[in-house]
Amino acid sequence: MHDVIVIGGGVIGLSIARQLAGSKSVLLLDRGATGQATSHAAAGMLSPLSEADNQGPFFQLCRASLALYDQFIDELQQESGLNVAYSKEGLLSLASSEASAATLRQRYEWQRQAGFGVELLLPNQVKKMEPLVTVPIIDALFMPAERSVAPRRLLNAIRESCFARGVEIRTGVHVDAISPNTIHFAHTTMQAASIIIASGVWSGEFEGLKPRIPISPRKGQILSLAMPAGAFRRMIRWGHSYFVPRSTGELIVGATNEDVGFESAVTPAGLGRLLTDALAISSDVGSYPILETWTGLRPATPDELPILGSTAVPGVYYATGHYRNGVLLAPITASIVTDLVEGRDPSIDIRPYSPSRFS
Ligand SMILES: Cc1cc2nc3c(=O)[nH]c(=O)nc-3n(C[C@H](O)[C@H](O)[C@H](O)COP(=O)(O)OP(=O)(O)OC[C@H]3O[C@@H](n4cnc5c(N)ncnc54)[C@H](O)[C@@H]3O)c2cc1C
């Protein structure tokens, strides 16, 4: 008998288990190995500003999570002994059309007025910062506070930290159904005072939870190139594509966003678009070896907001639906769920994310 059972060992479930282990006995279950599903596919951008058009509640949630990141990473690296390639080099958003330049200028205006240290740059300033960028630029916005992390390293570090804090992790356990304070799998039941559903895009599949939450997959195709040391320093966004350079020498090029169900193939159309955009951002990347191509299924909800809070079943909580921002939102999600399990009001208003909004 554990105090808490967490179902799902992605970045969300592992982060929750790790934080709760400070005060509770925690069992984490995954039907496969931990850290091998959507979280394994992420680019690792921690960038609340780069697509934000106002200071709505979701922006505040993302900012609150980013504010927790320095401490999260410090503790993880100490507890695991692993380097998670955390970068604080910021993000450049580039506009090559009048329409995207207008969007950048609008973002610049509200973000500057709100006190965020954003800078509107001329093309020659971009050239100085990232000399290998070749795309024609009308306007560019630099967001120095945006960050990134290598998700696969992060997942390893959180798992090691979970072990160090006494979390029990069992893999190969496919949970089928949930009833009050109880999980069911393979004709077996286990009980806990609190059960956390952190099963990503599969979180709506459990028997016993009604109504089913509306989570659906959004496929992302993504790839990595081997870049010469220091070729790019900052993240770069251009149109629907981005570069995430890593201190480990990889240049991540992402990502498609496709509504094709649970199909997860890498396709010529998907890769073709990414490579065409990558060459447009910098013709230099044409000679970089392709290291890997892969896909992941983002857990999307109808309003594109996460689902955080109690289910209708006593003792059972959702922490899912993180769509495009699960890596960014892991620390704040862990903090919110810890507050709920320990009977406190979370430090941030979670009503916009209530599971009941879909009832
Ligand atoms: C291409 C791509 C790029 C992305 N880039 C970024 C980015 O730059 N920044 C960012 O913040 N986010 C990014 N994301 C989004 C991010 O990856 C997701 O929001 C996040 O990984 C979701 O994490 P999770 O733990 O909820 O899900 P997952 O990582 O999918 O974990 C869920 C786990 O639950 C387990 N599970 C499922 N069902 C059961 C069951 N019945 N019983 C037991 N275990 C079960 C699964 O095996 C899995 O291990 C990206 C996503 C993609 C696809």
The ligand as an ORCA input file, in Angstrom:
! r2SCAN-3c Opt
* xyz 0 1
  C       7.692     16.846    -31.770
  C       7.367     17.381    -30.394
  C       8.049     18.478    -29.912
  C       7.745     18.980    -28.655
  N       8.467     20.023    -28.178
  C       8.220     20.512    -26.948
  C       8.998     21.580    -26.434
  O       9.898     22.089    -27.114
  N       8.713     22.042    -25.181
  C       7.718     21.494    -24.421
  O       7.501     21.960    -23.301
  N       6.959     20.474    -24.884
  C       7.181     19.961    -26.131
  N       6.435     18.951    -26.628
  C       5.281     18.484    -25.837
  C       5.697     17.502    -24.761
  O       6.530     16.516    -25.329
  C       4.457     16.852    -24.127
  O       3.547     17.837    -23.697
  C       4.889     16.016    -22.914
  O       5.914     15.125    -23.288
  C       3.724     15.225    -22.325
  O       4.274     14.460    -21.278
  P       3.449     13.340    -20.521
  O       4.274     12.872    -19.397
  O       2.070     13.850    -20.245
  O       3.239     12.187    -21.615
  P       4.192     10.987    -22.073
  O       5.591     11.413    -22.175
  O       3.560     10.417    -23.296
  O       4.086      9.950    -20.899
  C       2.910      9.199    -20.649
  C       3.317      7.847    -20.102
  O       2.141      7.159    -19.674
  C       2.304      5.791    -19.952
  N       0.963      5.170    -20.025
  C      -0.022      5.473    -20.901
  N      -1.105      4.711    -20.652
  C      -0.798      3.911    -19.615
  C      -1.509      2.878    -18.913
  N      -2.766      2.536    -19.249
  N      -0.879      2.241    -17.882
  C       0.401      2.570    -17.546
  N       1.113      3.530    -18.189
  C       0.529      4.201    -19.203
  C       3.045      5.784    -21.296
  O       3.710      4.552    -21.511
  C       3.993      6.967    -21.133
  O       5.270      6.577    -20.663
  C       6.726     18.389    -27.869
  C       6.056     17.277    -28.354
  C       6.368     16.757    -29.607
  C       5.667     15.536    -30.113
*
